[in-house]
């Protein structure tokens, strides 16, 4: 049997599309996360530490390639606005199609810890 032909694209587009609901979401999610990773590498010398570092070990050097590998590994997923948009609101068009990004923590140990998703901020 012939060896499968290697492609330039890793991870395969088909695998990435299984992780999201549409091509638009995939492109938006990858571009937002790629920008975050780029900002992280740019601010490394400044010691700010405000941006989440890459969540996968990768040999890729390009931020977009790292972002796609994170999506394939289910470390990043799309987040949508929680509140429904009313028709009379200003800026409703921009919010209606908005795709946020959510970094997935690999451990379930700290699900009840302060600061976990869904907790109200301390006042």
Order of alpha helices (4+ residues) and beta strands (2+ residues): alpha-alpha-alpha-beta-alpha-beta
